[in-house]
Amino acid sequence: MRVAIVTSDARVYYLATKVLKEYRIAFHSIRVGDKIPFDVEVVLTSERDYGKIDFPVKIIVRNESFIDELLAKLEGRERFKRVYIAIDPGERPGLSVIADNRVIEVHHLKNPRDVGIILELLEKYPSAKIKIGHGAKRQRILMLKALADLLGYDYPVIVVNESRTTPKVGGIDVSQVQDIVAAINIGLREGREVPIGELIEVKEPTKREIEDIKRRSRELSGNITISSKLAREVAIGNLTLEEAIEKQRRRSR
């Protein structure tokens, strides 16, 4: 048996055993601190137990996608040849991980600055490149600025024409499904690679853009119209619309 589950987390243990049985992979069940048998090649564990286990090859089980990494390690090969972290920018960006033209993971981010998951994915897939759709200018700039602060302004990303990447979808949580499907389609398309810094150079917003942002602030808040100064900060990617509304709300008290 080349796999061992070593964890004190019941949820992680249940999930790992369920998936391993589905794939008919035999495994040891071992308590944290116990000796790991000589024939084990890979240890599956939880995030909280990871640092307690002295073993060279460990995989954290967060969800069922751990099986891809496990199979790759058992097969003795690099996991994937080409990996892309693809982003459909927007108020709540959709994100996909495309590896060798397969969808490996999908996520729905809280806001354009919610880039923590992207950093986690870059650690998880060291060879991955970031792809981002060319639309949703304000939100795209916000996200790229957040990434640039962490990765550097010279960090390369691939810009993709996202025309016709968003499908028409019916049913519940339509926007979330659309964002994720669009992110998948972006990940499967070709694009051009440029430094982040080149993509966050913005022109002074037009009067029409300012007025449109102010209109959106009324729609989003119900009764608050942000100032032209705040609308400009939103337009150039220094604030989210929600942050601008909250600033206006505080000023009005």
N, C-alpha and C positions, 0 to 999 in steps of 0.2 A: 504494500500500500504506500503510494508515493505522496499522499496528501494527509495532513492532520488538521483538525479543527481544534484550536486552542483558545478558549474564551470563557469568560464568566458572564457574558451577555446572552441571556436566554433567547432574545429575538434574533441575534446574529447566528446563534447555533441552529435555531430552527430553520432560518433562511438558507444557511449553508448546506445543511443536511438535505433539505428539500431539493435544492438544485443539483447537488451531487448525485442524489438517487435518480433524478430525472435523466442525468447523463451517464448513469451506471458507472460512476467513479467510486471505487472503494476508498475508505478513509478511516483514520484513527480518530477517536474522541479523547482528548487529553485535557486535564485540568491545568490552569495556569500555574507554573512552578514545577510541574512534573517533568520528568525526563522525556525528551522527544526521541522516538525510535530511530535507529540508524538508517532505515530505508526511506525515511520521509525526505522529500525534495522541496515541498512547498507547505507553508503553514498559513491557514486561514484564521483570521482573528478579527477582533473589534477594534475600533479606534482607541477606546480607553485602555485596552490591554496591549496595544502594539508595542509600547516602550518597555513592557515588563518581560517580553519574550526575547530570549537570546537565540536568534536563528537568522541565518543569512538571507533567506528568501521568504518574505512575508507579504501577504495580500490582505488589505483591509476590506471586509465585507460590509458595504453600505447598502447595496441592492443587488439584484440578480445579475447585473452586468459584470460582476467579478469573474464570472465563468470564462469570459473572453480572455482576460489576462491569465487566468489559471491554465487554460488550454494552451495558450501560447508558450508559457513557461514549461509545461510538461512536454510540449513538442520540441523544445530546445531551439526556438527561432525568435527573431525579433517579432514583436507583436503585429505590427502593420508596416507596410511600405510607405503609405501616404496617409496622413491624418490631418483633417481640417476641423477647426472649431469655427463654426459658421454662425453669424449673427444677423438676425433681421431686426434692424434698429427701430425703436418706437418708444412709446410711453412705458410699455412693459415688453422689453425685447424678447423675441424667441431665440433659442440657441440650440444648435445641434452639433453632434460630433460625428463626422463622416470619415470612416476609415476604409480605404480600398473600396470606395463606392458603396459601402454598407453603412446604415444608420446604427450607431453604437449607443448613443445617449441623446436625450432631448431634455431641455430645461426651459422654464418660463421665468424670466428675471423680474424682480420687483420694480425696478426703475433703471434708467440708463446708467446710473452710477453703481449699480449692483454688479461689480466686476470681480468680486471675490471668487465666484465659481469659475471664472475664466482662468484665474491664476492657479486654482486647484487643478483644473484640467490640463494646463500647461505643464504642471509637475507630474501629473498622471501620464500624459502623453508627451514626453520630452521633444519628440520630433515634429510635433503639431505646428501648423501655421494657422493664423487667424484670417478668416474671410469675413467681410462685412458688406452688406448691401449698401448701395449708393443713395437710397432714399432717406426719408425722415431726417432731414438735414440737422435740425436743432438737437434732436435726441442722439443722432449719430455723433455730432461734435462733442456733446456732453460725455458720451461713453468713451470716445477716443481720448479726450482730455484726461479722464480718470485712468485710462490704461497708460497714457504717456507718463503720468506722474509716477507710475509704478514700474513701467518697463523701459521708459526712456523715449525721447522724441524721435530717435533714429530707428526705433523698432519697426520692422517691416510688417505690413498687413496687406492682404489682397482685397482690392475693391472690386465688387461684382455688380454688374447691371442687374437689378432685381426686378425688372419689368416682367410681369406675368408670372411671378413666383408665388403670389398669394392667391389661393384658390377660393372659389365661392363655396362656403360651408354652411349647412343648416344645423339647427339643434342648439343644445346647451353649451355655454362657454365657447361660442363661435370664435371670438377674437383670439382666444388662447390657442385654439386648434390652428387657426389661420397663421398666427405668428410662428408656430413651431413648424408647420408644413413649409412656410416661406423660408425659414432658416435651413430646412433640409434641402430645398431646391437651390438656395444660394450655395450651400456646401458642395453641390454636384456641378456647379457651373465654373467656367474658367473666368479669370479676372486679371487685373494688372497689379503688380506688387509695388508699393510705394511706402516711404517712411510715414509714420503716424504724423510727424510734424507737418508734412506737406498737406495733410488732409484737414488739419484744424486751423489753417489760415483762412479766416473768414472776412468777407467784405462788410462794410457798414450796412446794416439792414435798411431797406427802403421804408418809406412811410406806410406803404400798403402792408408790409410784413409786420410792422409794429402794431397797426390797427387790427390785423388778423389775430395776433397773439393776445391783444386786449380782449377781443371778442371771445377767444377760447377761454380766457380766464373767467369771464362771466358765465360761460356754459359749464365750466368745470366746478365753479364755486357756488353758482346759483344766484349770487348777488354782489360779487366783488369784481370790480374792474381795476386791474393793476395800472400803475402809472406808466407813462411812456418810457421813463428811465428804467424801470424794472423790466418792461417788455423788451427793451434793448438788451439788457443783461441775459434774458432768456434767449433772444435771437442769436447772440454771439456765443452761446454755450457756457455761460458762467453760472446760470441758475436753471433749475428745472421749473416748469410752470407751477408746480405745487409749492415749491420754495418761495417763488415770487408772490403767490397768493397769500401765503402765510406771513410774509414780510408786510404786505399791504394791509392784512388784517390787523397786525400788531400796531401799525401806524395809525389805524383808524380808531383804535380804542381810546 
